[in-house]
Amino acid sequence: EYQRDWCEAANGKAEVRLEDGTRADCLTKTHAIEFDFGPKWAESIGQALYYSMQTGKKAGIALILERAEDRKYWIRLNSIIQHQHLPIDAWKIENF
């Protein structure tokens, strides 16, 4: 639900099958975006980078935070992106 609504609002396409049979959660004009819940912040990095490599689009992560306590995952995600200078844009979806 989060993915479909967000992707539609960004004029993107949800659940796009890639050449190798994997599915990108959302493709916009500029980004290949992985959607994941807060606790899966670390694995979302690999998925986003993989989608980016497969599509030639910029990597993106939309992190879904369902509780105020989940903000720690947002901080972790952005700390790694900044520290390692990763080419990933990130958005948070707060639902609490």
The 8 nearest C-alpha neighbors of each residue, nearest first, counted from 0:
[[1, 3, 2, 4, 5, 6, 7, 13],
 [2, 0, 4, 3, 5, 92, 63, 6],
 [1, 3, 5, 0, 4, 6, 34, 24],
 [2, 4, 6, 0, 5, 1, 7, 13],
 [3, 5, 7, 1, 6, 2, 0, 8],
 [6, 4, 8, 2, 7, 3, 1, 9],
 [5, 7, 11, 9, 3, 8, 4, 2],
 [6, 8, 10, 4, 9, 5, 11, 3],
 [7, 9, 5, 6, 10, 4, 11, 3],
 [10, 8, 6, 7, 11, 5, 27, 4],
 [11, 9, 7, 8, 6, 27, 12, 28],
 [10, 12, 27, 6, 26, 9, 7, 25],
 [11, 13, 26, 25, 6, 27, 15, 14],
 [14, 12, 25, 24, 15, 3, 6, 26],
 [15, 13, 24, 23, 22, 25, 16, 12],
 [14, 16, 23, 22, 13, 17, 12, 24],
 [17, 15, 22, 21, 20, 14, 23, 18],
 [16, 18, 20, 21, 19, 22, 15, 23],
 [17, 19, 20, 16, 21, 53, 54, 22],
 [20, 18, 17, 21, 16, 53, 22, 50],
 [21, 19, 17, 18, 16, 22, 15, 23],
 [22, 20, 17, 19, 16, 23, 18, 15],
 [23, 21, 16, 15, 14, 17, 24, 20],
 [22, 24, 15, 14, 25, 50, 16, 31],
 [23, 25, 14, 33, 13, 32, 22, 34],
 [26, 24, 13, 32, 12, 23, 14, 6],
 [27, 25, 31, 12, 11, 30, 32, 13],
 [28, 26, 11, 30, 29, 10, 12, 25],
 [27, 29, 30, 26, 11, 10, 56, 31],
 [28, 30, 27, 56, 57, 31, 26, 58],
 [31, 29, 57, 56, 27, 58, 26, 32],
 [30, 32, 26, 58, 51, 56, 50, 59],
 [31, 33, 59, 25, 60, 30, 47, 24],
 [32, 34, 60, 47, 24, 61, 59, 43],
 [35, 33, 61, 60, 62, 24, 2, 32],
 [36, 34, 62, 63, 39, 43, 33, 37],
 [35, 37, 63, 39, 62, 38, 64, 40],
 [36, 38, 72, 40, 39, 64, 63, 69],
 [39, 37, 40, 36, 72, 69, 41, 35],
 [40, 38, 37, 41, 42, 36, 35, 43],
 [41, 39, 43, 37, 38, 42, 76, 72],
 [42, 40, 43, 39, 44, 76, 45, 38],
 [41, 43, 44, 45, 39, 40, 46, 35],
 [42, 44, 46, 40, 41, 45, 47, 33],
 [45, 43, 47, 42, 46, 41, 48, 40],
 [46, 44, 48, 47, 42, 43, 49, 41],
 [45, 47, 49, 43, 48, 44, 50, 33],
 [48, 46, 58, 50, 33, 44, 49, 45],
 [47, 49, 51, 45, 46, 50, 58, 52],
 [48, 50, 46, 52, 51, 47, 45, 53],
 [51, 49, 53, 47, 52, 48, 31, 54],
 [52, 50, 58, 48, 56, 54, 49, 53],
 [51, 53, 49, 50, 55, 54, 48, 56],
 [52, 54, 50, 51, 55, 49, 17, 18],
 [55, 53, 51, 56, 52, 50, 31, 17],
 [54, 56, 51, 52, 53, 57, 50, 31],
 [57, 55, 30, 51, 54, 29, 31, 58],
 [56, 58, 30, 51, 31, 29, 59, 55],
 [59, 57, 87, 51, 47, 31, 48, 30],
 [60, 58, 32, 88, 87, 89, 47, 31],
 [59, 61, 89, 33, 32, 34, 62, 90],
 [60, 62, 90, 34, 91, 89, 33, 63],
 [63, 61, 91, 35, 36, 37, 34, 92],
 [62, 64, 36, 92, 37, 35, 91, 93],
 [65, 63, 93, 69, 37, 66, 92, 94],
 [64, 66, 94, 95, 93, 63, 69, 67],
 [67, 65, 68, 69, 95, 64, 94, 70],
 [66, 68, 69, 70, 95, 65, 64, 93],
 [67, 69, 66, 70, 71, 65, 64, 72],
 [70, 68, 71, 67, 66, 64, 72, 37],
 [69, 71, 73, 72, 68, 67, 74, 64],
 [70, 72, 74, 69, 73, 75, 68, 37],
 [73, 71, 75, 70, 74, 37, 69, 76],
 [74, 72, 70, 76, 71, 75, 77, 37],
 [73, 75, 71, 77, 72, 76, 78, 70],
 [76, 74, 72, 78, 73, 77, 71, 79],
 [77, 75, 73, 79, 74, 78, 40, 72],
 [76, 78, 80, 74, 79, 75, 81, 73],
 [77, 79, 75, 81, 76, 80, 82, 74],
 [78, 80, 82, 81, 77, 76, 83, 75],
 [81, 79, 85, 77, 78, 83, 84, 82],
 [80, 82, 84, 78, 79, 83, 77, 85],
 [83, 81, 79, 84, 80, 78, 85, 77],
 [82, 84, 85, 80, 81, 79, 78, 86],
 [85, 83, 81, 82, 80, 86, 79, 87],
 [84, 86, 80, 83, 87, 81, 79, 82],
 [87, 85, 84, 58, 88, 57, 80, 48],
 [88, 86, 58, 59, 85, 89, 80, 57],
 [87, 89, 59, 58, 60, 86, 90, 57],
 [90, 88, 60, 59, 61, 87, 91, 62],
 [91, 89, 61, 62, 60, 92, 88, 59],
 [92, 90, 62, 61, 63, 93, 89, 64],
 [91, 93, 63, 64, 62, 94, 90, 61],
 [94, 92, 64, 95, 65, 63, 91, 66],
 [93, 95, 65, 64, 92, 66, 63, 67],
 [94, 66, 65, 93, 67, 64, 92, 69]]
